[in-house]
Amino acid sequence: MTELVKIEEKGRIVIPKSLRERTEMKEGDYVKVTVKEKTIVVMPLEPVADKYFRAFRVDRWPEDLDEFVFEVLKEWWKPKST
C-alpha cells in the first residue's frame, strides 16, 4: 500500500489513517526511523509493556512504562565524557 503525503514546513509528515490502521499504530506509540541510502523507513515498535507483561514482578510499574523506558534509554545513549 502506498500513500502520497506532503512534508510540512518543519519537516513533519502525517502518516495517513489507512496506513496507521494497517500497522496498528496509534497516538503515543513510538517508531524507529532509519535511513537506507535515500529511503526513510518508519517501523512501529511493539510497546514495552506488552512485550514484558507478567515477565517481571514489581511492586509498582511507572504510570507510562513505554515513556519511562524511552527516557532511560535516551539517558543511557547520551555520550559520556571520559
N, CA, C and O atoms as CSV, one atom per row, in Angstrom:
chain,resi,resn,atom,element,x,y,z
A,1,MET,N,N,0.847,-1.172,0.000
A,1,MET,CA,C,0.000,0.000,0.000
A,1,MET,C,C,0.895,1.238,0.000
A,1,MET,O,O,1.853,1.310,0.770
A,2,THR,N,N,0.598,2.176,-0.829
A,2,THR,CA,C,1.381,3.401,-0.936
A,2,THR,C,C,0.460,4.605,-0.826
A,2,THR,O,O,-0.635,4.609,-1.390
A,3,GLU,N,N,0.899,5.616,-0.107
A,3,GLU,CA,C,0.148,6.863,0.035
A,3,GLU,C,C,1.080,8.019,-0.295
A,3,GLU,O,O,2.290,7.928,-0.087
A,4,LEU,N,N,0.524,9.091,-0.804
A,4,LEU,CA,C,1.284,10.298,-1.106
A,4,LEU,C,C,1.034,11.304,0.007
A,4,LEU,O,O,-0.115,11.629,0.307
A,5,VAL,N,N,2.120,11.806,0.630
A,5,VAL,CA,C,1.986,12.802,1.692
A,5,VAL,C,C,2.931,13.954,1.406
A,5,VAL,O,O,3.916,13.799,0.684
A,6,LYS,N,N,2.624,15.114,1.980
A,6,LYS,CA,C,3.442,16.308,1.775
A,6,LYS,C,C,4.226,16.606,3.042
A,6,LYS,O,O,3.696,16.488,4.147
A,7,ILE,N,N,5.475,16.988,2.890
A,7,ILE,CA,C,6.314,17.360,4.021
A,7,ILE,C,C,5.945,18.783,4.431
A,7,ILE,O,O,5.923,19.687,3.596
A,8,GLU,N,N,5.652,18.980,5.725
A,8,GLU,CA,C,5.293,20.295,6.235
A,8,GLU,C,C,6.534,21.165,6.418
A,8,GLU,O,O,7.663,20.703,6.254
A,9,GLU,N,N,6.306,22.426,6.758
A,9,GLU,CA,C,7.374,23.423,6.904
A,9,GLU,C,C,8.500,22.958,7.829
A,9,GLU,O,O,9.672,23.195,7.536
A,10,LYS,N,N,8.165,22.307,8.930
A,10,LYS,CA,C,9.185,21.866,9.890
A,10,LYS,C,C,9.666,20.452,9.612
A,10,LYS,O,O,10.298,19.843,10.475
A,11,GLY,N,N,9.385,19.915,8.436
A,11,GLY,CA,C,9.860,18.583,8.076
A,11,GLY,C,C,8.961,17.458,8.541
A,11,GLY,O,O,9.320,16.288,8.408
A,12,ARG,N,N,7.804,17.784,9.082
A,12,ARG,CA,C,6.882,16.760,9.585
A,12,ARG,C,C,6.028,16.200,8.455
A,12,ARG,O,O,5.744,16.866,7.460
A,13,ILE,N,N,5.636,14.952,8.652
A,13,ILE,CA,C,4.669,14.327,7.751
A,13,ILE,C,C,3.575,13.699,8.602
A,13,ILE,O,O,3.786,13.385,9.773
A,14,VAL,N,N,2.411,13.521,8.002
A,14,VAL,CA,C,1.318,12.834,8.673
A,14,VAL,C,C,1.199,11.451,8.047
A,14,VAL,O,O,1.093,11.322,6.827
A,15,ILE,N,N,1.217,10.420,8.883
A,15,ILE,CA,C,1.029,9.061,8.383
A,15,ILE,C,C,-0.475,8.869,8.192
A,15,ILE,O,O,-1.236,8.952,9.156
A,16,PRO,N,N,-0.904,8.617,6.972
A,16,PRO,CA,C,-2.337,8.507,6.705
A,16,PRO,C,C,-3.010,7.441,7.571
A,16,PRO,O,O,-2.410,6.428,7.931
A,17,LYS,N,N,-4.286,7.709,7.891
A,17,LYS,CA,C,-5.060,6.822,8.751
A,17,LYS,C,C,-5.054,5.387,8.242
A,17,LYS,O,O,-4.946,4.451,9.034
A,18,SER,N,N,-5.169,5.205,6.926
A,18,SER,CA,C,-5.203,3.845,6.369
A,18,SER,C,C,-3.919,3.076,6.693
A,18,SER,O,O,-3.970,1.878,6.971
A,19,LEU,N,N,-2.774,3.757,6.659
A,19,LEU,CA,C,-1.503,3.102,6.985
A,19,LEU,C,C,-1.374,2.869,8.487
A,19,LEU,O,O,-0.868,1.831,8.914
A,20,ARG,N,N,-1.835,3.842,9.300
A,20,ARG,CA,C,-1.790,3.657,10.757
A,20,ARG,C,C,-2.657,2.481,11.172
A,20,ARG,O,O,-2.259,1.685,12.021
A,21,GLU,N,N,-3.827,2.366,10.585
A,21,GLU,CA,C,-4.712,1.244,10.921
A,21,GLU,C,C,-4.101,-0.083,10.491
A,21,GLU,O,O,-4.162,-1.071,11.222
A,22,ARG,N,N,-3.517,-0.095,9.310
A,22,ARG,CA,C,-2.925,-1.337,8.800
A,22,ARG,C,C,-1.774,-1.815,9.680
A,22,ARG,O,O,-1.583,-3.018,9.857
A,23,THR,N,N,-1.008,-0.877,10.229
A,23,THR,CA,C,0.140,-1.225,11.072
A,23,THR,C,C,-0.202,-1.180,12.564
A,23,THR,O,O,0.660,-1.406,13.413
A,24,GLU,N,N,-1.472,-0.884,12.875
A,24,GLU,CA,C,-1.962,-0.802,14.250
A,24,GLU,C,C,-1.229,0.257,15.069
A,24,GLU,O,O,-1.027,0.090,16.272
A,25,MET,N,N,-0.831,1.354,14.405
A,25,MET,CA,C,-0.182,2.462,15.094
A,25,MET,C,C,-1.257,3.382,15.651
A,25,MET,O,O,-2.303,3.587,15.035
A,26,LYS,N,N,-0.974,3.940,16.851
A,26,LYS,CA,C,-1.913,4.884,17.433
A,26,LYS,C,C,-1.143,6.004,18.120
A,26,LYS,O,O,0.069,5.912,18.317
A,27,GLU,N,N,-1.860,7.055,18.480
A,27,GLU,CA,C,-1.248,8.204,19.123
A,27,GLU,C,C,-0.460,7.764,20.357
A,27,GLU,O,O,-0.949,6.972,21.163
A,28,GLY,N,N,0.746,8.275,20.498
A,28,GLY,CA,C,1.591,7.956,21.645
A,28,GLY,C,C,2.534,6.793,21.411
A,28,GLY,O,O,3.455,6.582,22.200
A,29,ASP,N,N,2.328,6.032,20.343
A,29,ASP,CA,C,3.237,4.925,20.031
A,29,ASP,C,C,4.590,5.476,19.591
A,29,ASP,O,O,4.700,6.628,19.171
A,30,TYR,N,N,5.603,4.645,19.694
A,30,TYR,CA,C,6.935,5.003,19.224
A,30,TYR,C,C,7.233,4.271,17.930
A,30,TYR,O,O,6.733,3.173,17.685
A,31,VAL,N,N,8.058,4.902,17.107
A,31,VAL,CA,C,8.502,4.295,15.855
A,31,VAL,C,C,10.014,4.409,15.780
A,31,VAL,O,O,10.617,5.294,16.388
A,32,LYS,N,N,10.609,3.511,15.035
A,32,LYS,CA,C,12.045,3.565,14.764
A,32,LYS,C,C,12.193,4.095,13.343
A,32,LYS,O,O,11.575,3.577,12.413
A,33,VAL,N,N,13.013,5.127,13.179
A,33,VAL,CA,C,13.218,5.743,11.870
A,33,VAL,C,C,14.664,5.508,11.453
A,33,VAL,O,O,15.590,5.891,12.168
A,34,THR,N,N,14.858,4.879,10.300
A,34,THR,CA,C,16.204,4.632,9.792
A,34,THR,C,C,16.291,5.108,8.349
A,34,THR,O,O,15.279,5.275,7.668
A,35,VAL,N,N,17.505,5.318,7.908
A,35,VAL,CA,C,17.751,5.744,6.533
A,35,VAL,C,C,18.595,4.681,5.849
A,35,VAL,O,O,19.619,4.253,6.380
A,36,LYS,N,N,18.163,4.261,4.677
A,36,LYS,CA,C,18.914,3.330,3.842
A,36,LYS,C,C,19.069,4.007,2.487
A,36,LYS,O,O,18.142,4.052,1.679
A,37,GLU,N,N,20.277,4.534,2.265
A,37,GLU,CA,C,20.575,5.340,1.083
A,37,GLU,C,C,19.607,6.520,1.044
A,37,GLU,O,O,19.678,7.383,1.918
A,38,LYS,N,N,18.709,6.590,0.069
A,38,LYS,CA,C,17.766,7.711,0.006
A,38,LYS,C,C,16.355,7.304,0.421
A,38,LYS,O,O,15.382,7.974,0.075
A,39,THR,N,N,16.251,6.203,1.165
A,39,THR,CA,C,14.954,5.712,1.612
A,39,THR,C,C,14.837,5.877,3.116
A,39,THR,O,O,15.748,5.501,3.853
A,40,ILE,N,N,13.726,6.437,3.580
A,40,ILE,CA,C,13.448,6.568,5.002
A,40,ILE,C,C,12.467,5.465,5.376
A,40,ILE,O,O,11.410,5.325,4.760
A,41,VAL,N,N,12.828,4.683,6.391
A,41,VAL,CA,C,11.987,3.573,6.840
A,41,VAL,C,C,11.446,3.923,8.227
A,41,VAL,O,O,12.215,4.223,9.140
A,42,VAL,N,N,10.125,3.882,8.378
A,42,VAL,CA,C,9.466,4.146,9.654
A,42,VAL,C,C,8.843,2.831,10.114
A,42,VAL,O,O,7.932,2.310,9.470
A,43,MET,N,N,9.340,2.298,11.234
A,43,MET,CA,C,8.868,0.999,11.699
A,43,MET,C,C,8.235,1.143,13.081
A,43,MET,O,O,8.891,1.620,14.007
A,44,PRO,N,N,6.964,0.737,13.238
A,44,PRO,CA,C,6.340,0.804,14.558
A,44,PRO,C,C,7.037,-0.136,15.524
A,44,PRO,O,O,7.457,-1.232,15.151
A,45,LEU,N,N,7.157,0.305,16.777
A,45,LEU,CA,C,7.773,-0.521,17.806
A,45,LEU,C,C,6.688,-1.139,18.678
A,45,LEU,O,O,5.670,-0.511,18.968
A,46,GLU,N,N,6.922,-2.366,19.084
A,46,GLU,CA,C,5.998,-3.039,19.983
A,46,GLU,C,C,6.101,-2.373,21.354
A,46,GLU,O,O,7.210,-2.163,21.844
A,47,PRO,N,N,4.979,-2.037,21.985
A,47,PRO,CA,C,5.047,-1.416,23.303
A,47,PRO,C,C,5.797,-2.302,24.301
A,47,PRO,O,O,5.580,-3.513,24.353
A,48,VAL,N,N,6.661,-1.698,25.075
A,48,VAL,CA,C,7.459,-2.432,26.046
A,48,VAL,C,C,6.548,-3.132,27.049
A,48,VAL,O,O,6.810,-4.268,27.443
A,49,ALA,N,N,5.486,-2.456,27.458
A,49,ALA,CA,C,4.573,-3.039,28.442
A,49,ALA,C,C,3.970,-4.334,27.916
A,49,ALA,O,O,3.823,-5.292,28.676
A,50,ASP,N,N,3.619,-4.386,26.637
A,50,ASP,CA,C,3.061,-5.608,26.050
A,50,ASP,C,C,4.115,-6.703,25.959
A,50,ASP,O,O,3.839,-7.873,26.228
A,51,LYS,N,N,5.327,-6.307,25.577
A,51,LYS,CA,C,6.392,-7.280,25.369
A,51,LYS,C,C,6.761,-7.996,26.672
A,51,LYS,O,O,7.016,-9.200,26.670
A,52,TYR,N,N,6.788,-7.262,27.771
A,52,TYR,CA,C,7.242,-7.839,29.033
A,52,TYR,C,C,6.119,-8.034,30.055
A,52,TYR,O,O,6.386,-8.244,31.239
A,53,PHE,N,N,4.859,-7.965,29.599
A,53,PHE,CA,C,3.736,-8.127,30.517
A,53,PHE,C,C,3.860,-9.446,31.279
A,53,PHE,O,O,3.995,-10.510,30.675
A,54,ARG,N,N,3.815,-9.368,32.585
A,54,ARG,CA,C,3.909,-10.508,33.507
A,54,ARG,C,C,5.291,-11.178,33.511
A,54,ARG,O,O,5.445,-12.251,34.093
A,55,ALA,N,N,6.287,-10.572,32.879
A,55,ALA,CA,C,7.617,-11.174,32.866
A,55,ALA,C,C,8.391,-10.835,34.138
A,55,ALA,O,O,9.288,-11.578,34.536
A,56,PHE,N,N,8.045,-9.711,34.778
A,56,PHE,CA,C,8.756,-9.277,35.973
A,56,PHE,C,C,7.759,-9.030,37.094
A,56,PHE,O,O,6.623,-8.615,36.864
A,57,ARG,N,N,8.201,-9.289,38.275
A,57,ARG,CA,C,7.357,-8.995,39.432
A,57,ARG,C,C,7.844,-7.687,40.033
A,57,ARG,O,O,8.989,-7.586,40.473
A,58,VAL,N,N,6.980,-6.694,40.049
A,58,VAL,CA,C,7.321,-5.388,40.609
A,58,VAL,C,C,6.182,-4.943,41.515
A,58,VAL,O,O,5.031,-5.343,41.341
A,59,ASP,N,N,6.529,-4.111,42.481
A,59,ASP,CA,C,5.504,-3.593,43.388
A,59,ASP,C,C,4.644,-2.538,42.707
A,59,ASP,O,O,3.433,-2.484,42.918
A,60,ARG,N,N,5.275,-1.702,41.890
A,60,ARG,CA,C,4.537,-0.628,41.240
A,60,ARG,C,C,5.211,-0.273,39.910
A,60,ARG,O,O,6.376,0.124,39.898
A,61,TRP,N,N,4.494,-0.410,38.802
A,61,TRP,CA,C,5.011,-0.037,37.488
A,61,TRP,C,C,4.899,1.470,37.319
A,61,TRP,O,O,3.992,2.086,37.879
A,62,PRO,N,N,5.814,2.082,36.548
A,62,PRO,CA,C,5.633,3.501,36.228
A,62,PRO,C,C,4.293,3.684,35.512
A,62,PRO,O,O,3.795,2.759,34.871
A,63,GLU,N,N,3.722,4.868,35.624
A,63,GLU,CA,C,2.417,5.124,35.014
A,63,GLU,C,C,2.442,4.839,33.516
A,63,GLU,O,O,1.507,4.244,32.980
A,64,ASP,N,N,3.508,5.263,32.842
A,64,ASP,CA,C,3.649,5.001,31.406
A,64,ASP,C,C,4.983,4.296,31.194
A,64,ASP,O,O,6.023,4.948,31.092
A,65,LEU,N,N,4.956,2.978,31.127
A,65,LEU,CA,C,6.179,2.186,31.039
A,65,LEU,C,C,6.969,2.501,29.768
A,65,LEU,O,O,8.198,2.576,29.806
A,66,ASP,N,N,6.278,2.685,28.654
A,66,ASP,CA,C,6.982,2.987,27.409
A,66,ASP,C,C,7.745,4.309,27.515
A,66,ASP,O,O,8.899,4.393,27.095
A,67,GLU,N,N,7.112,5.330,28.067
A,67,GLU,CA,C,7.768,6.628,28.229
A,67,GLU,C,C,8.955,6.504,29.188
A,67,GLU,O,O,10.010,7.088,28.941
A,68,PHE,N,N,8.794,5.752,30.274
A,68,PHE,CA,C,9.871,5.531,31.239
A,68,PHE,C,C,11.080,4.889,30.563
A,68,PHE,O,O,12.203,5.368,30.714
A,69,VAL,N,N,10.855,3.812,29.822
A,69,VAL,CA,C,11.945,3.104,29.141
A,69,VAL,C,C,12.583,4.005,28.094
A,69,VAL,O,O,13.807,4.023,27.961
A,70,PHE,N,N,11.780,4.750,27.352
A,70,PHE,CA,C,12.297,5.666,26.345
A,70,PHE,C,C,13.245,6.681,26.982
A,70,PHE,O,O,14.331,6.927,26.458
A,71,GLU,N,N,12.841,7.272,28.109
A,71,GLU,CA,C,13.677,8.263,28.786
A,71,GLU,C,C,14.956,7.631,29.332
A,71,GLU,O,O,16.024,8.238,29.247
A,72,VAL,N,N,14.866,6.425,29.889
A,72,VAL,CA,C,16.045,5.729,30.411
A,72,VAL,C,C,17.032,5.454,29.277
A,72,VAL,O,O,18.230,5.695,29.422
A,73,LEU,N,N,16.528,4.952,28.151
A,73,LEU,CA,C,17.413,4.660,27.019
A,73,LEU,C,C,18.032,5.926,26.448
A,73,LEU,O,O,19.201,5.917,26.063
A,74,LYS,N,N,17.278,7.007,26.384
A,74,LYS,CA,C,17.814,8.281,25.902
A,74,LYS,C,C,18.987,8.720,26.777
A,74,LYS,O,O,20.016,9.167,26.271
A,75,GLU,N,N,18.824,8.590,28.088
A,75,GLU,CA,C,19.891,8.958,29.027
A,75,GLU,C,C,21.090,8.030,28.875
A,75,GLU,O,O,22.236,8.477,28.906
A,76,TRP,N,N,20.821,6.739,28.711
A,76,TRP,CA,C,21.887,5.741,28.576
A,76,TRP,C,C,22.701,5.953,27.305
A,76,TRP,O,O,23.914,5.742,27.309
A,77,TRP,N,N,22.048,6.371,26.212
A,77,TRP,CA,C,22.725,6.544,24.929
A,77,TRP,C,C,23.464,7.874,24.814
A,77,TRP,O,O,24.198,8.080,23.847
A,78,LYS,N,N,23.289,8.784,25.779
A,78,LYS,CA,C,23.987,10.062,25.709
A,78,LYS,C,C,25.493,9.815,25.748
A,78,LYS,O,O,25.967,8.944,26.479
A,79,PRO,N,N,26.239,10.583,24.960
A,79,PRO,CA,C,27.709,10.432,25.014
A,79,PRO,C,C,28.222,10.729,26.421
A,79,PRO,O,O,27.809,11.703,27.049
A,80,LYS,N,N,29.102,9.901,26.894
A,80,LYS,CA,C,29.681,10.067,28.243
A,80,LYS,C,C,31.055,10.702,28.117
A,80,LYS,O,O,31.849,10.325,27.256
A,81,SER,N,N,31.325,11.663,28.977
A,81,SER,CA,C,32.658,12.255,28.969
A,81,SER,C,C,33.617,11.338,29.716
A,81,SER,O,O,33.280,10.788,30.764
A,82,THR,N,N,34.812,11.183,29.164
A,82,THR,CA,C,35.793,10.286,29.790
A,82,THR,C,C,36.974,11.050,30.310
A,82,THR,O,O,37.897,10.455,30.868
